[in-house]
């Protein structure tokens, strides 16, 4: 009987450990940076002309001008057009202490919100949202606000 209780206790402890969700390496917080678009490439992957199936590949330099005038990182964004005015995008933001990965639907590139779906190093298992606001068009400049959940 004591052997059964010991095994049951061990199984219960193991189940409790396995039930704990993986936590991000960072706690709740906000990261506010800016970017400058360095390249934009459109690939006509569907019917001729802009529409479903086309790809957009965007590269950016990331800045924290309160700290330095030099870039602190880079970003690569891949969007697939679903319709003429909506796209499904995945982006990777490479920062000094790790990368943040975002994903979601975008209507307009002027202002949009994406889900933070993960990351690496300091941002391992990151969750939250990213709000992007365009401040200039030529070259495109944006304010990025990452809201990390705990």
N, C-alpha and C positions, 0 to 999 in steps of 0.2 A: 504494500500500500504506500509506504513512504517513497519507494522507487517511482511509483506512478505519480505521486504528488510532485516529486522532483522534476520528472520529465515534463509534466503539465506546466509547472512554473517556468521551466526553461523555454518551452514553446511559447508561453504567454509573453515572456520577456523579449524573445526574438520577434514575435508579431508586433509588439509595441515599437521596437526599433525600426522594423520595416515599414510601419505605418507613418512614421515621421517624414513629412515632405522635405525634399532637399531645399536648403535655404541659400539665398544669394550671399555672396561674400561681402556685399555692401548692405548697409541698412537703408531705411527710407532716406531719400534725399533728392536734391535737384541739381542738375548740371546744366548750366546756361553757357552756350558757346555760339560762335558764328561760323559761317562757311562762305567760300567763294567757289563757284562752279568753274572747273578747269577744262572740262570737255563734256560734250553732249553728242551722242551718236544715235541716230534713228535707223533701224533696220526694217525694211518693208517685208514682213514675213507672211502676210495674208494676201488678200486681193490687192491689186495695184492701187496705190494711194493710201492715205492714213485710215486705219481701221483695225478691227479685231485681228490679233495675231502678230501685230507689229511689236518690235522691241525698242526700248529706250535704255541706253547705257549711259549713266551719268557718273562723272568723277568730280570730287570736290576736295579742297584743302580745308582743314578745320583750324579755327583760331580761338584763343582766349586772350583778347587784346588787353585785358586788365593785367595780364601777367607778362606777355611778350608779343612783339609784332611778328614774330616768326610762326609758321604753322606748327600746331601741336599734334596734328594727326591728319588722317585722310579718310575719305568715304567713297564707297562704290555702291551705286544703286542700279538695280535691274528691274525694269517695269515691263510688263506685258499688257498691251492694250486689250481691253475686253470689248469696249465700244469706242467710238471716236473720242468720247469725253471721260472715260473711266479706265483706270489701269490698276493692275495688281502688282504691288512693288515689294521687293525685299532689299534691305540695305544693311551694309556692314560699316560701322563707324569705328575706325582704329584709333584709339586714344593711347596716351603714354602708359597707362596701367592695365590695358586690356582692350577688348573689342566689345561693342554692343551691337546686337542684331535686332532689326525691326522688320515688321511685315504688315501688310494691310492694303486696303483699297484707297485710291486717291482719285478724286474728281478733278480738282484744279491743283496745279503745282504752286499756286500763290499762297495758299494756307491749307494745311492738312494735318491730320493726326494719325499716327501709326502705333501699333502695339509693340512693346519691347518683348521679344520672345526668347531672349537668351543672351549669352555673351561668353567671354573667356577671361581668365585670370581674375582680376578684382571684380569683374562683372559676371562671373560664373553663375548661371541660373538666374540672371537678372530678369525682372518682370516690371511692368509699368507701361508708360506711354511716352511718346515723343510728339511734341507739337512743333511744327515748322511754319514760320512766317517769312514770306519774301519781303525784302526791304529794297531791292534794286533788281533791274532786269538785265543790264548789259555792262559788265558781266553780272550774272545772277548771284545775288548775295542773300543769305537767309539767317534768321535767328533760330537756333535749335534749343528747345527746352526739354530735357530728359527728366521725367518724373519717375524715380525708381521706388517701387513698393518694397516694403520690408519683408 
